[in-house]
Amino acid sequence: MEKSALFLFNNMKEETIYFNSLKNNKEKVKYILENNKKTRDNDNYLVALFWYYENPKIMDNTITIHEFLRSFKNNMLVSPDIITRSRRKLQELNPLLRGENYNKRHKSAEYIKNNIKEL
């Protein structure tokens, strides 16, 4: 039996059913962030896990790269922009969902902002 990527359930099927029962994309992103710390600092990993749970064909390895790209082109997958925008908003509002890079990015932004004011 294949273990789930987030290891909350005994198998991928149970995890996929739960993931797809969540009411909106923001809740799905929150679920991933809460249960996989690596996704808090890695948008590519976050998007990959989101799509993995969203599309059972990806999980079953029954989709070809051409089918996947066609699905992406035809907007059949949630846009990476929507997923990462949700992550940014969730991290802004909930410090527990922030990764290690969050504070580094914001300190750097403050420093740049202060230096621009001096010019």
VENVEN-V267939 format. One record per pair of residues at least 12 apart in sequence whose ideal C-beta (glycine too) atoms are under 7 Angstrom apart, sorted by the first residue. I is the first residue (numbers start at 1). GAP is how many residues later the second one is. Records with the same first field share a line. If there is no record, write none. Layout:
I = GAP ; GAP
This chain:
5 = 44 ; 47
6 = 29 ; 30
8 = 27
12 = 47
15 = 38
16 = 37 ; 40 ; 43
19 = 12 ; 34
25 = 53 ; 57 ; 58 ; 61
26 = 60 ; 64
28 = 22
29 = 21 ; 54 ; 57 ; 58 ; 61
30 = 60
32 = 14 ; 17 ; 18
33 = 54 ; 57 ; 64
34 = 63
36 = 13
40 = 57 ; 58 ; 59
41 = 58 ; 59 ; 60
43 = 41 ; 44
46 = 37 ; 41
47 = 33 ; 36
50 = 28 ; 33
51 = 26
54 = 23 ; 24
55 = 22
